[in-house]
């Protein structure tokens, strides 16, 4: 089975009221943990690669890991570029075999964002690749994305209509209060669901929207990480009931990265603390892979609602 795009995947998600999980990958253990969970749950899957992941693991290695995941699982899998910052990065991923790319020119003024995004759309569509783009800016830090709270801007519903129309993108990432990283909120967590509904009402019915910065930062994993030497005071994510609500409203794709990092790190710290004599990477990366699998299974079954939808 080859890589797939997102059009049919998102159309079904919208029709049946669930979201597809988009999980960031950086190495073999993360890929295996995610795919093993999706395989057991018979769920569609988006594996996404950030600029940091491309630099760390190298694009060719990641592509072949994902191809191995397809052969092993038989699942419909999208290989997606997360936060491509310019045309050249998006082109490299399209040419390299990705089935979906995101151009994130949200740092640019509105008209320049449109122009840069349209350039990527024209090239990607000519190669049969779908395109996601972002309007508005999410606060937070994750890989190459670094936006202060003061610079963060929520998506303007009227601009969203113009942006989608002029660029021809296949899905739109919106800013409604989520943020990148493990420190998403100070105090009470809030998302602007009214704004989300306004955007949906103005766009064509069923148009795919994407929620970035959607890790929940489970407090039991934060506590475990801190128990074994970590320092993550005040880490807080998006409550899972918020994500269920977004999926039920019609958000087609929900991005998750920090939860995977947290599960992996907390588990490795525990192994090192309890067995300091251990030096076999399989003895700590194996349990870390299992921890990632557990996180992803929970997301698929209890948050995204996409179990059995492959």
Buried (B, 14 or more C-beta within 10 A) or exposed (E): EEBBBBEEBBEBBBEEEBBBBBBBBBBBBBBBBBBBBBBBBBBBBBBBBBBBBBEBBEBEEBBEBBBBBBEEBEBBBBBBBBBBBEBEBBBBBBEBBBBBBBBBBBBEEBEEBBBBBBBBBEBBBEEEBBBBBBBBBBBBBBBBBEBEEEEBBBBBBEBBBBBBEBBBBBBBBBBBBBBBBBBBBEEEBEBBBEBBBBBBEBBEEEBBBBBBBBBBBBEEBBBBBBEBEBEBEEBBBBBBEBBBBBBEBBBBBBBBBBBBBBBBBBBBBBBBEEEEEEEEEEEBBBBBBBBBBBBBBBBBBEBBBBBEBB
